[in-house]
Amino acid sequence: MSDFKRRITPEQLDELTERQKITLRQWWNWQEGDLFFDPYQNPEQASIRVVCEDWQPGIDGLPLLDIGQMIQFLQMQKPGHVEYQNMYDESLWRVYAKGMWREFPALFDDDELCNQLWQAVKAALG
């Protein structure tokens, strides 16, 4: 069995505008065990950290969202943004973002789901 992509990468966070990053930080209610990216002032010191008693996100920390967190984010923006349907005897994921439907089979690897959800989160962030 191959490894599945379960969360976004620091490189994907770089796709966000500064305004989108601020919105994401405001939404994120971090919890112990969450992964986050801490960019620091110097890119060579940037690192991925786990929220715990000793490490908590600073003002620049951004969450490395997993699939569940992205679904939660989209559901909180507007109910129905993420919907699982069984259509024509095949299961399809439909990810709705800003008036756009994207369909793809449920029998796919998580890499596709993770990236599709990330596209929807970026659109919802504005």
Secondary structure, DSSP 8 states (H G I E B T S, - for coil): ------B--HHHHTTS-HHHHHHHHHH----TT-EEEE--SSGGG-EEEE-SSS----TT-EE--BHHHHHHHHHHHSTTSEEEEEETTEEEEEEEETTEEEEEESSS-HHHHHHHHHHHHHHHH-
